[in-house]
Amino acid sequence: MTQEIVTADIGGTHARFAIAQVEGHHVEALTDQVVMKSADHASLQTAWEFYADQIGRALPKDGAIAVAGPVGGELLRFTNNPWIVRPHAIPTKLGLDRFTLINDFGAVAHAVAHLNGDSLVHCCGPAKPLPAIGPISIFGPGTGLGAVQLLRTSDSYHVIETEGGHTDFAPLDSIEDQILQKLRQKYRRVSVERIVSGPGLVAIHEVLSNLEGRAAVPVDDRELWEMALEGKDSLAAAALDRFCLSLGAVAGDLALAQGAKAVVIGGGLGARIADILPQSGFCQRFVAKGRFEAVMQNIPVKLLRHPQPGLFGAAAAFLQEHNV
């Protein structure tokens, strides 16, 4: 028998909604998908109501919500979004009988646990499937940098939510030294998210402009990403190359720290640069871990190609929590 779950993926930039069609403990389809800008709505409740208006129907009484930030406590603040959520008020405000609240990259991990190989494209390392048993590191750049661990066992799996994107940035050459120095002028502590996320491209671009002796022209990070991805501006393209290098180093660090047997790259920007990463310096930086280089060379790195892993994974997390 098919059941329905409202599923939401709330990020720093966009809020995504859908109705998950569930049957036999599996998410079969996502219907009535709507994407809206978070900044266009005052709260999760008003965005939820707007979604119901958009699809023109009453929403199911079961809901799954993935959010860009740590989950826990009586007050939930988003990392890159001004909304505030009080979990105890969710049933009343959103009209839900049952709900699951999960970190956005926790939801991505649930998606990876359920998706087949068609949704995972080889990036570097051995061209083999994800391990059936063992830890898998999942991370991805977007408005911020999400990181999570998926632990597969013989008969189940566990998702371990982390804030790995907020570990300290470690420069590996003179250019990254300058990037760190620049960011230290603004932040007392510089995390990897300051460099390998959407806004991080601007800081990289400004340092490269200074190296070239050019005046740093203020530019919005979204505009800069378009310039870099289109390849029409050589300095923007160079900033993207540097971004990929730093992302590879961070990915390798996370894999080492979590004892990963495989790595999966997701995130909004991860999808946009999926075709660029394998040809960039990402793979070289990923394995360049000194005495552990041979270990790193045996870790497969995959690119997540599912169009809405957060929505899919949030619904999968609901199934696991409520044993549906």
Salt bridges, closest charged atoms under 4 A:
GLU4 OE1 - ARG57 NH2 2.79
ASP62 OD2 - ARG98 NH2 2.90
GLU163 OE1 - HIS166 NE2 3.61
ASP168 OD1 - ARG189 NE 2.80
ASP173 OD2 - ARG242 NH1 2.62
ASP173 OD2 - ARG285 NH2 3.31
GLU176 OE2 - ARG242 NH1 3.55
GLU176 OE2 - ARG285 NH1 3.02
GLU193 OE2 - HIS166 NE2 3.75
GLU206 OE1 - LYS182 NZ 2.79
GLU226 OE2 - ARG272 NH2 2.69
GLU230 OE1 - LYS232 NZ 3.91
ASP253 OD1 - LYS289 NZ 2.67
ASP275 OD1 - ARG305 NH2 2.75
